């Protein structure tokens, strides 16, 4: 399998790198990229979250209600609870980027 060329951190740069590494056209690479993104979005809505193997895991969490301060008036305000999307880096990605711990 050929190695991916250096790319910039834009969507088009990633698509160019995928096309070059896989030996496919940019149109095919874009379609594949879009399909992976849509699967990840749909999977992230599931109760158990969605793991993109080798990269990350998407999990829906909840931030508790809390008290905060209005930065302009310094008045106390209540911040309601909110659903949030957490992205956790999987061990394989950490090891690939940072190296394995000894």
ZILINBEL-V279904 format. One record per residue. N is the residue number from 1. RES is the residue in three letters. SS is DSSP state (a for helix, b for strand, c for the rest). OMEGA is omega in whole degrees, 0 to 359 (NA if undefined). Layout:
# ZILINBEL-V279904
N_RES_SS_OMEGA ; N_RES_SS_OMEGA
This chain:
# ZILINBEL-V279904
1_UNK_c_180 ; 2_UNK_c_179 ; 3_UNK_c_181 ; 4_UNK_c_176 ; 5_UNK_c_177 ; 6_UNK_c_181 ; 7_UNK_c_175 ; 8_UNK_c_186 ; 9_UNK_c_175 ; 10_UNK_c_179 ; 11_UNK_a_181 ; 12_UNK_a_177 ; 13_UNK_a_178 ; 14_UNK_a_179 ; 15_UNK_a_176 ; 16_UNK_a_181 ; 17_UNK_a_178 ; 18_UNK_a_180 ; 19_UNK_a_181 ; 20_UNK_a_183 ; 21_UNK_a_183 ; 22_UNK_a_181 ; 23_UNK_c_179 ; 24_UNK_c_179 ; 25_UNK_c_178 ; 26_UNK_a_179 ; 27_UNK_a_178 ; 28_UNK_a_179 ; 29_UNK_a_179 ; 30_UNK_a_179 ; 31_UNK_a_179 ; 32_UNK_a_179 ; 33_UNK_a_180 ; 34_UNK_a_179 ; 35_UNK_a_179 ; 36_UNK_a_180 ; 37_UNK_a_181 ; 38_UNK_a_177 ; 39_UNK_a_180 ; 40_UNK_a_179 ; 41_UNK_a_181 ; 42_UNK_a_180 ; 43_UNK_a_181 ; 44_UNK_a_180 ; 45_UNK_c_180 ; 46_UNK_c_182 ; 47_UNK_c_183 ; 48_UNK_c_180 ; 49_UNK_c_181 ; 50_UNK_b_178 ; 51_UNK_b_172 ; 52_UNK_b_190 ; 53_UNK_c_178 ; 54_UNK_c_182 ; 55_UNK_c_188 ; 56_UNK_b_176 ; 57_UNK_b_176 ; 58_UNK_b_181 ; 59_UNK_b_175 ; 60_UNK_b_179 ; 61_UNK_b_179 ; 62_UNK_b_175 ; 63_UNK_b_182 ; 64_UNK_c_173 ; 65_UNK_c_182 ; 66_UNK_b_177 ; 67_UNK_b_179 ; 68_UNK_b_179 ; 69_UNK_b_171 ; 70_UNK_c_185 ; 71_UNK_c_180 ; 72_UNK_c_185 ; 73_UNK_c_184 ; 74_UNK_c_179 ; 75_UNK_c_178 ; 76_UNK_b_178 ; 77_UNK_b_177 ; 78_UNK_b_177 ; 79_UNK_b_184 ; 80_UNK_c_177 ; 81_UNK_c_183 ; 82_UNK_b_173 ; 83_UNK_b_179 ; 84_UNK_b_176 ; 85_UNK_b_178 ; 86_UNK_b_176 ; 87_UNK_b_181 ; 88_UNK_b_178 ; 89_UNK_b_180 ; 90_UNK_c_184 ; 91_UNK_a_181 ; 92_UNK_a_179 ; 93_UNK_a_178 ; 94_UNK_a_181 ; 95_UNK_a_181 ; 96_UNK_a_184 ; 97_UNK_a_186 ; 98_UNK_a_186 ; 99_UNK_c_181 ; 100_UNK_c_176 ; 101_UNK_c_180 ; 102_UNK_c_NA
